[in-house]
Amino acid sequence: MTLGQLRSFLEVARAGSIRGAAASLVVTEPSVSAAVSSLGRELQVELLSRDGRGIRLSAAGEELAVYAAQILGLVDRAGRAVKEAAGGSGQVRVFSVMTAGEYVLPPILAAFKKQRPDVQISLEVGNRAAALERLTNDEADLAVGGRPPSGGDIEGMEFLPNELIVVGQRNHPFEEKKSVDAAALSRETWLLREPGSGTRETAEEYFTQAGIAPATTMTVGSNGAIKQAAVVGLGITLISSHAVAQELSDGRLTRLKARGTPLRRSWYALRRKGGALPRSAQDFLGFLSTAEATEAVKEAGKTTRHG
């Protein structure tokens, strides 16, 4: 079993086809097919099966995909750590949930780079489910998101407040109300992120706690799309105040005083429990809890509000 075989197999698993894997790896389709076939013969199992015109993983293939991701992720981290220890430049792989990746981490990364211009940082953005998967598979050194799940192998360090508020279009009928109760909120259309998003999970928890039973919901796949939907009056939404600072400042959105809000949460730096981190990743983790990081986010917020 070689790393090349595992890499080819994992790309096939993710792409759902030999052609897709070959395009991703920038190699020929026969080379990918040969690597996967050789791996299956060595393990004496069928890793793939035909599914119409495509392919799907067998039960054995599904199991191997989990280990392949972890092995390749750990090999990558080990290589980066060794090169850094030998005097090379540091590299940090960070995965962030969308809200933090779009509105919180950029100013923090800029501030960190001023102190450590030698460190290369890659930032991938997705939803909470993807963030936890990347950590579990050792495909990210750190992730930024909400509180870590209980009882798992992911731990978190709280580093920045995250206030969630309800917003709607300009001149919304609730705009002047001092408090909007559950009955009124239930009659509204609620704009929600996709399943797997931490913001959606928080919204659903809020509905339960506040006794809200939305008459209508609309699933929208990004913060930007949700904000635009709210601006044109398609509904209201629960969202991080970091994400709507500009729209509240210029009057395109208005904050609604929904009962039970604001929800005061925190951003966390997440990592695998007991997992080794390259030195540069340790340095970035430490920087997140500094006054410089907090001030960078505050200054970016001021620029957004007055820009």
C-alpha positions, 0 to 999 in steps of 0.5 A: 500500500503506497501513498500514491495508491491511497491518494488516487483512491481517495480522489476517486472516492471524492470525485465519484469517478476515475475521470474526476480524480484524474483531472484533480490529480492532473494525471491520466485516467489509466494511471488512476485506474491502475493505482486503485485496482492494484490497491484492491488486489493488495488488500484482496477486496473490491473497493469500487462497484459500478453504479449505472454509468458511474461508480460507488464505493463498496463497504470496504471502500467506504472504510478505507476512505476514512483511513486514507484521508487520515493517513494522507493528512497526517503525512502532510502535517508531518512533512510540514513540521519536519521541514519547519524544524529544519529551518524551512518556512512554516505552513498552517492549514486552517479550515473555517466555517463560512461566517468566521472565514468571511468576516473574522479571520481575514483581519486576524490573518493580516495581523498575524502575517505582520508578525510572522511574514515567514509563515504560509497560511492556507484557509479553506471555508465551508460549513461546520460539518466539513470543518469537523471532518477536516479535523478528524481526517487530519486535513486541517491543523486548526478549524475556527467555528462554534463550540466543539461537539461534546463527547468527541475527539475535538477540543476548542479554545474560546477566543472571540465573542460572537453575537447572533441577532435577527435582521430583516429588510429596511422598514420591516413592520417589526422595526419599531417594536421594542420586543417581538414575541414568538407568535409574531416571529412564527408567522415570518419566513425564516432564511436558514443556512444549509443542513450541516451549518453551525448557524442553522443548528443555532437557529433551530436551537433558538426556535426550540428555546423561544417557542418559535414554529416558523410558518415558512423557511427557505434554505439558502447556501451562503451568508451573502445570499441570505443577506441579499434575500433579507434585503429584498424582503424574502424573510428574516434571519438569525445571523452573526453581527460580524456578517451584517455590520455593513448592511446595518450601517448603510441601512439595507438591513435592520435589526429586529428586537426578537425576544431572546436575542441577541444570542451571545456565543463565542468563536472557538479554535478547534483541534484534535485532542492530543494531536501534534501541531507544527510549530507555526500552527501552535504559534497561530493558535496562541495568536488567536487569543491575543489582544492584537487579534481581537483589536484587528477584528474590531478595527475591521468592523469599524472600517466596514461600518464607516467605509 
